[in-house]
Amino acid sequence: MTLTNEPQAVETDSDTPEAGSDAKATSTEQLVARRYGAEFPGELAEGNATIDLQLQHRSVRKFLPGEVTDAQLNLIVAAAQSGSQSSNLQVWSVVAVRDQERKNRISEALGGHPYIENCAVFLVWTADFHRASRIVEKKHDTQVDTIGYLENTLVTFIDSGIVGQNALLAAESLGLGGVFVGGVRNNPLALVEELGLPEYVFPTVGMALGIPDPEEAADTKPRLPQTAVLHHEQYDAEAWEPASAEYEQHIGEYYARYGRDNYSWAFTLNRRIGSLKGMHGRHQISEWLGEQGFKSE
């Protein structure tokens, strides 16, 4: 597979694919239709290569053999650092893991995930006030006393998420693929130990990167209709009901193409937020954050 620095071109075809079909989309409008699982009911501005690449995103969990080179990783991180940052604090870091035994240990600590074990590089994005606090202490002889407040926890988590998304988009533009791994928060202290994370550094999300396996049974997954998420002037507290009913149909059709009949998004929500069991231990995250210096008061 040839990797380039150019955004992936949208494949052209004389046929017009139906929304949600396995056929390749040929225009921005068709990519939008695939993203929603139905023709978009409103107006759309003219697209471009950047937006088309964003619209084609899918999570990749199966990888072909091959590496992510240092040169590629350097460019991906440069793109990540180009993301917006609160007050230019730059309170995040990322640990790149290529060592196979270390990837295996991380996978085991998180419950066993082949996409961690088989990816070319596993990136662990972290909330990082270690660097900033040491600079303040050494350069200004100031005892830092604000990291334990919730605002700074939010800032560093949000900013690490921003740069992570920038990185994944950059990787996709190079012909790579990947998946975010929120499971690092199931057992964050194991990663603290494995990666040698000091005080004021906490793993926020992982990212498995590599060369996508084209045989993986996955495609552009539909998202909620915009009527569920886009509110004009004031929040519409009733918009969720018709939008979610529409979404159940489209996401059900998507999963049916891959042999998963009777999929229910409502069931997925219930399993994840209906009880503590669905949090996979993350209800303890406040305690775990406190152990790394983020009391989040």
Buried (B, 14 or more C-beta within 10 A) or exposed (E): EEBEEEBBEBEEEEEEBEBBBEBBBBEBBBBBBBBBBBEBEEEEEEBEBEBBBBBBBBBBBBBBEEEBEEEBBEBBBEBBBEBEBBEEBBBBBBBBBBEEEBBEBBBBBBEEBEBBBBBBBBBBBBBBBBBBBBEBEEEEEEEBEEBBBEEBBEBBBBBBBBBBBBBBBBBBBBBBBBBBBEBBBBBBBBBBEBBEBEBBBBBBBBBBBBBBBEEBEBBBBBBBBBBBEEEEEEEEEEBBEEBBEBBBEBBBBBBEEEEEEEBEBEEEEEEEEEEEEBBBEBEBBBEBBEEBBBBBE
